[in-house]
Amino acid sequence: MIKIPRIPKLVPLFVLVFLTGCSRAPSFDVLGSFFPAWLVCLVCGVVLTGAAHLLLSRVHVALAIPIVTYPSLIALFTFAFWLGFFR
């Protein structure tokens, strides 16, 4: 008689944990074409950074290193939108 090894009870649980990432990616339907959600968040981040630039220029705030500040603001706003809407 061949002995079949017993599967521990926790193995199916570990398999389910690794399969949770297999869902569909969040996307938007725009005129029949699907765009990834991160692209929409990036566009919102760029628009908000432009608004922040206008606000800072009206208040007469001079940035020391704008080449670092504005991409950082784009990243901040993009990640904030992603976490706010797709968490």
OpenMM code with the backbone's topology and positions (N, CA, C; nanometers):
from openmm import Vec3, app, unit

residues = "MET ILE LYS ILE PRO ARG ILE PRO LYS LEU VAL PRO LEU PHE VAL LEU VAL PHE LEU THR GLY CYS SER ARG ALA PRO SER PHE ASP VAL LEU GLY SER PHE PHE PRO ALA TRP LEU VAL CYS LEU VAL CYS GLY VAL VAL LEU THR GLY ALA ALA HIS LEU LEU LEU SER ARG VAL HIS VAL ALA LEU ALA ILE PRO ILE VAL THR TYR PRO SER LEU ILE ALA LEU PHE THR PHE ALA PHE TRP LEU GLY PHE PHE ARG".split()
positions = [
    Vec3(0.0843, -0.1173, 0.0000),
    Vec3(0.0000, 0.0000, 0.0000),
    Vec3(0.0897, 0.1248, 0.0000),
    Vec3(0.0589, 0.2196, -0.0871),
    Vec3(0.1360, 0.3434, -0.0980),
    Vec3(0.0795, 0.4452, 0.0002),
    Vec3(0.1699, 0.5038, 0.0779),
    Vec3(0.1266, 0.6063, 0.1732),
    Vec3(0.1276, 0.7426, 0.1063),
    Vec3(0.0180, 0.8100, 0.1126),
    Vec3(0.0078, 0.9457, 0.0598),
    Vec3(0.0406, 1.0428, 0.1736),
    Vec3(0.1371, 1.1331, 0.1513),
    Vec3(0.1708, 1.2259, 0.2592),
    Vec3(0.0538, 1.3202, 0.2885),
    Vec3(0.0380, 1.3507, 0.4155),
    Vec3(-0.0712, 1.4407, 0.4554),
    Vec3(-0.0305, 1.5853, 0.4291),
    Vec3(-0.1236, 1.6610, 0.3781),
    Vec3(-0.1004, 1.8035, 0.3560),
    Vec3(-0.1389, 1.8768, 0.4838),
    Vec3(-0.0462, 1.9538, 0.5382),
    Vec3(-0.0827, 2.0296, 0.6589),
    Vec3(-0.2001, 2.1233, 0.6306),
    Vec3(-0.2729, 2.1527, 0.7344),
    Vec3(-0.3934, 2.2345, 0.7185),
    Vec3(-0.3628, 2.3783, 0.6788),
    Vec3(-0.2432, 2.4256, 0.7038),
    Vec3(-0.2102, 2.5649, 0.6723),
    Vec3(-0.1652, 2.5864, 0.5283),
    Vec3(-0.1338, 2.4819, 0.4549),
    Vec3(-0.0865, 2.4968, 0.3171),
    Vec3(-0.1923, 2.5624, 0.2277),
    Vec3(-0.3204, 2.5205, 0.2320),
    Vec3(-0.4194, 2.5910, 0.1491),
    Vec3(-0.4323, 2.7391, 0.1855),
    Vec3(-0.4123, 2.7721, 0.3112),
    Vec3(-0.4179, 2.9124, 0.3521),
    Vec3(-0.3044, 2.9918, 0.2887),
    Vec3(-0.1846, 2.9352, 0.2870),
    Vec3(-0.0712, 3.0031, 0.2242),
    Vec3(-0.0921, 3.0185, 0.0741),
    Vec3(-0.1523, 2.9195, 0.0115),
    Vec3(-0.1805, 2.9286, -0.1321),
    Vec3(-0.2794, 3.0413, -0.1584),
    Vec3(-0.3819, 3.0542, -0.0758),
    Vec3(-0.4801, 3.1619, -0.0934),
    Vec3(-0.4177, 3.2994, -0.0737),
    Vec3(-0.3250, 3.3116, 0.0168),
    Vec3(-0.2578, 3.4403, 0.0395),
    Vec3(-0.1823, 3.4832, -0.0852),
    Vec3(-0.1159, 3.3892, -0.1524),
    Vec3(-0.0401, 3.4245, -0.2716),
    Vec3(-0.1287, 3.4450, -0.3935),
    Vec3(-0.2508, 3.3976, -0.3915),
    Vec3(-0.3414, 3.4167, -0.5049),
    Vec3(-0.4241, 3.5448, -0.4951),
    Vec3(-0.4113, 3.6188, -0.3878),
    Vec3(-0.4905, 3.7412, -0.3742),
    Vec3(-0.4462, 3.8492, -0.4712),
    Vec3(-0.3255, 3.8449, -0.5202),
    Vec3(-0.2769, 3.9452, -0.6151),
    Vec3(-0.3171, 3.9161, -0.7578),
    Vec3(-0.3947, 3.8136, -0.7812),
    Vec3(-0.4305, 3.7740, -0.9163),
    Vec3(-0.5614, 3.8378, -0.9640),
    Vec3(-0.6015, 3.9463, -0.9031),
    Vec3(-0.7245, 4.0121, -0.9473),
    Vec3(-0.6929, 4.1069, -1.0633),
    Vec3(-0.7949, 4.1593, -1.1231),
    Vec3(-0.7751, 4.2520, -1.2349),
    Vec3(-0.7181, 4.3830, -1.1857),
    Vec3(-0.6406, 4.4466, -1.2691),
    Vec3(-0.5836, 4.5770, -1.2359),
    Vec3(-0.6931, 4.6828, -1.2459),
    Vec3(-0.6920, 4.7824, -1.1572),
    Vec3(-0.7923, 4.8887, -1.1681),
    Vec3(-0.7695, 4.9702, -1.2944),
    Vec3(-0.8762, 4.9901, -1.3699),
    Vec3(-0.8663, 5.0661, -1.4940),
    Vec3(-0.9969, 5.1406, -1.5171),
    Vec3(-0.9897, 5.2436, -1.6015),
    Vec3(-1.1046, 5.3255, -1.6355),
    Vec3(-1.1381, 5.3088, -1.7826),
    Vec3(-1.2666, 5.3088, -1.8135),
    Vec3(-1.3103, 5.3039, -1.9522),
    Vec3(-1.3315, 5.4470, -2.0003),
    Vec3(-1.2451, 5.4924, -2.0904),
    Vec3(-1.2552, 5.6277, -2.1452),
    Vec3(-1.2756, 5.6150, -2.2956),
    Vec3(-1.3942, 5.6442, -2.3419),
    Vec3(-1.4305, 5.6359, -2.4824),
    Vec3(-1.3968, 5.5003, -2.5435),
    Vec3(-1.4239, 5.3943, -2.4697),
    Vec3(-1.4039, 5.2599, -2.5203),
    Vec3(-1.2642, 5.2045, -2.5025),
    Vec3(-1.1729, 5.2834, -2.4482),
    Vec3(-1.0363, 5.2364, -2.4277),
    Vec3(-1.0066, 5.2343, -2.2781),
    Vec3(-0.9442, 5.1288, -2.2323),
    Vec3(-0.9147, 5.1159, -2.0893),
    Vec3(-0.7787, 5.1772, -2.0572),
    Vec3(-0.7782, 5.2687, -1.9609),
    Vec3(-0.6550, 5.3315, -1.9148),
    Vec3(-0.6268, 5.2821, -1.7735),
    Vec3(-0.5000, 5.2557, -1.7429),
    Vec3(-0.4691, 5.2127, -1.6062),
    Vec3(-0.4932, 5.3260, -1.5072),
    Vec3(-0.5298, 5.2889, -1.3866),
    Vec3(-0.5646, 5.3883, -1.2852),
    Vec3(-0.4443, 5.4718, -1.2449),
    Vec3(-0.3232, 5.4139, -1.2500),
    Vec3(-0.2069, 5.4924, -1.2109),
    Vec3(-0.1824, 5.6064, -1.3075),
    Vec3(-0.2215, 5.5890, -1.4342),
    Vec3(-0.2046, 5.6957, -1.5324),
    Vec3(-0.2990, 5.8114, -1.5020),
    Vec3(-0.4190, 5.7802, -1.4606),
    Vec3(-0.5150, 5.8845, -1.4219),
    Vec3(-0.4646, 5.9581, -1.2980),
    Vec3(-0.4098, 5.8837, -1.2022),
    Vec3(-0.3543, 5.9469, -1.0819),
    Vec3(-0.2349, 6.0349, -1.1161),
    Vec3(-0.1537, 5.9927, -1.2124),
    Vec3(-0.0388, 6.0732, -1.2543),
    Vec3(-0.0830, 6.2043, -1.3181),
    Vec3(-0.1849, 6.1995, -1.4008),
    Vec3(-0.2363, 6.3221, -1.4628),
    Vec3(-0.2906, 6.4165, -1.3562),
    Vec3(-0.3622, 6.3615, -1.2579),
    Vec3(-0.4121, 6.4451, -1.1484),
    Vec3(-0.2962, 6.5047, -1.0683),
    Vec3(-0.1893, 6.4287, -1.0491),
    Vec3(-0.0725, 6.4794, -0.9780),
    Vec3(-0.0046, 6.5930, -1.0522),
    Vec3(0.0047, 6.5822, -1.1847),
    Vec3(0.0649, 6.6890, -1.2649),
    Vec3(-0.0218, 6.8144, -1.2607),
    Vec3(-0.1529, 6.7975, -1.2689),
    Vec3(-0.2432, 6.9128, -1.2637),
    Vec3(-0.2356, 6.9817, -1.1277),
    Vec3(-0.2336, 6.9039, -1.0199),
    Vec3(-0.2228, 6.9641, -0.8868),
    Vec3(-0.0877, 7.0310, -0.8651),
    Vec3(0.0181, 6.9773, -0.9238),
    Vec3(0.1484, 7.0419, -0.9132),
    Vec3(0.1491, 7.1741, -0.9891),
    Vec3(0.0827, 7.1788, -1.1033),
    Vec3(0.0688, 7.3052, -1.1748),
    Vec3(-0.0086, 7.4077, -1.0934),
    Vec3(-0.1125, 7.3625, -1.0252),
    Vec3(-0.1888, 7.4533, -0.9387),
    Vec3(-0.1038, 7.4998, -0.8202),
    Vec3(-0.0217, 7.4101, -0.7661),
    Vec3(0.0673, 7.4486, -0.6565),
    Vec3(0.1715, 7.5495, -0.7039),
    Vec3(0.2195, 7.5328, -0.8277),
    Vec3(0.3147, 7.6300, -0.8840),
    Vec3(0.2513, 7.7682, -0.8972),
    Vec3(0.1271, 7.7712, -0.9461),
    Vec3(0.0576, 7.8995, -0.9571),
    Vec3(0.0358, 7.9622, -0.8198),
    Vec3(-0.0001, 7.8815, -0.7226),
    Vec3(-0.0207, 7.9323, -0.5873),
    Vec3(0.1102, 7.9860, -0.5284),
    Vec3(0.2177, 7.9126, -0.5458),
    Vec3(0.3465, 7.9572, -0.4923),
    Vec3(0.3975, 8.0828, -0.5631),
    Vec3(0.3711, 8.0956, -0.6912),
    Vec3(0.4159, 8.2158, -0.7623),
    Vec3(0.3311, 8.3377, -0.7245),
    Vec3(0.2051, 8.3178, -0.6932),
    Vec3(0.1210, 8.4308, -0.6501),
    Vec3(0.1582, 8.4798, -0.5103),
    Vec3(0.2032, 8.3865, -0.4262),
    Vec3(0.2416, 8.4222, -0.2895),
    Vec3(0.3869, 8.4699, -0.2858),
    Vec3(0.4570, 8.4632, -0.3998),
    Vec3(0.5970, 8.5055, -0.4145),
    Vec3(0.6905, 8.4212, -0.3291),
    Vec3(0.6728, 8.2896, -0.3368),
    Vec3(0.7627, 8.1966, -0.2688),
    Vec3(0.8626, 8.1461, -0.3719),
    Vec3(0.9903, 8.1678, -0.3453),
    Vec3(1.0962, 8.1222, -0.4354),
    Vec3(1.1513, 7.9898, -0.3834),
    Vec3(1.1496, 7.8897, -0.4670),
    Vec3(1.2002, 7.7588, -0.4280),
    Vec3(1.3503, 7.7514, -0.4545),
    Vec3(1.4223, 7.6888, -0.3634),
    Vec3(1.5676, 7.6806, -0.3775),
    Vec3(1.6069, 7.5868, -0.4917),
    Vec3(1.5446, 7.4699, -0.4985),
    Vec3(1.5785, 7.3711, -0.6014),
    Vec3(1.4487, 7.3249, -0.6684),
    Vec3(1.3963, 7.4019, -0.7620),
    Vec3(1.2676, 7.3643, -0.8231),
    Vec3(1.2759, 7.2367, -0.9069),
    Vec3(1.3956, 7.2024, -0.9573),
    Vec3(1.4079, 7.0813, -1.0382),
    Vec3(1.3885, 6.9550, -0.9543),
    Vec3(1.4033, 6.9666, -0.8235),
    Vec3(1.3777, 6.8544, -0.7333),
    Vec3(1.2384, 6.8670, -0.6709),
    Vec3(1.1971, 6.9890, -0.6442),
    Vec3(1.0707, 7.0122, -0.5733),
    Vec3(0.9492, 6.9719, -0.6566),
    Vec3(0.9442, 7.0117, -0.7824),
    Vec3(0.8249, 6.9853, -0.8619),
    Vec3(0.8055, 6.8368, -0.8957),
    Vec3(0.9098, 6.7627, -0.9322),
    Vec3(0.8869, 6.6174, -0.9487),
    Vec3(0.8472, 6.5484, -0.8178),
    Vec3(0.8994, 6.5998, -0.7066),
    Vec3(0.8604, 6.5422, -0.5776),
    Vec3(0.7139, 6.5710, -0.5475),
    Vec3(0.6689, 6.6904, -0.5826),
    Vec3(0.5266, 6.7222, -0.5640),
    Vec3(0.4386, 6.6362, -0.6542),
    Vec3(0.4842, 6.6121, -0.7774),
    Vec3(0.4079, 6.5248, -0.8672),
    Vec3(0.3957, 6.3857, -0.8061),
    Vec3(0.5066, 6.3327, -0.7545),
    Vec3(0.5037, 6.1999, -0.6928),
    Vec3(0.4138, 6.1997, -0.5696),
    Vec3(0.4232, 6.3038, -0.4874),
    Vec3(0.3407, 6.3118, -0.3663),
    Vec3(0.1925, 6.3113, -0.4003),
    Vec3(0.1519, 6.3963, -0.4946),
    Vec3(0.0105, 6.4031, -0.5312),
    Vec3(-0.0361, 6.2743, -0.5993),
    Vec3(0.0487, 6.2133, -0.6826),
    Vec3(0.0119, 6.0893, -0.7511),
    Vec3(-0.0100, 5.9768, -0.6511),
    Vec3(0.0837, 5.9606, -0.5576),
    Vec3(0.0699, 5.8535, -0.4588),
    Vec3(-0.0470, 5.8798, -0.3642),
    Vec3(-0.0736, 6.0063, -0.3340),
    Vec3(-0.1863, 6.0391, -0.2472),
    Vec3(-0.3188, 6.0040, -0.3158),
    Vec3(-0.3298, 6.0344, -0.4446),
    Vec3(-0.4506, 5.9961, -0.5183),
    Vec3(-0.4656, 5.8446, -0.5233),
    Vec3(-0.3552, 5.7745, -0.5496),
    Vec3(-0.3611, 5.6290, -0.5579),
    Vec3(-0.4072, 5.5688, -0.4253),
    Vec3(-0.3476, 5.6158, -0.3158),
    Vec3(-0.3861, 5.5622, -0.1857),
    Vec3(-0.5272, 5.6024, -0.1461),
    Vec3(-0.5692, 5.7217, -0.1853),
    Vec3(-0.7019, 5.7690, -0.1500),
    Vec3(-0.8141, 5.6971, -0.2231),
    Vec3(-0.7905, 5.6628, -0.3495),
    Vec3(-0.8988, 5.6068, -0.4299),
    Vec3(-0.8875, 5.4580, -0.4568),
    Vec3(-0.7664, 5.4006, -0.4521),
    Vec3(-0.7504, 5.2609, -0.4919),
    Vec3(-0.6841, 5.1765, -0.3849),
    Vec3(-0.6966, 5.2122, -0.2620),
    Vec3(-0.6330, 5.1383, -0.1543),
    Vec3(-0.6987, 5.0077, -0.1298),
] * unit.nanometer
topology = app.Topology()
chain = topology.addChain("A")
for resn in residues:
    res = topology.addResidue(resn, chain)
    for name in ("N", "CA", "C"):
        topology.addAtom(name, app.Element.getBySymbol(name[0]), res)
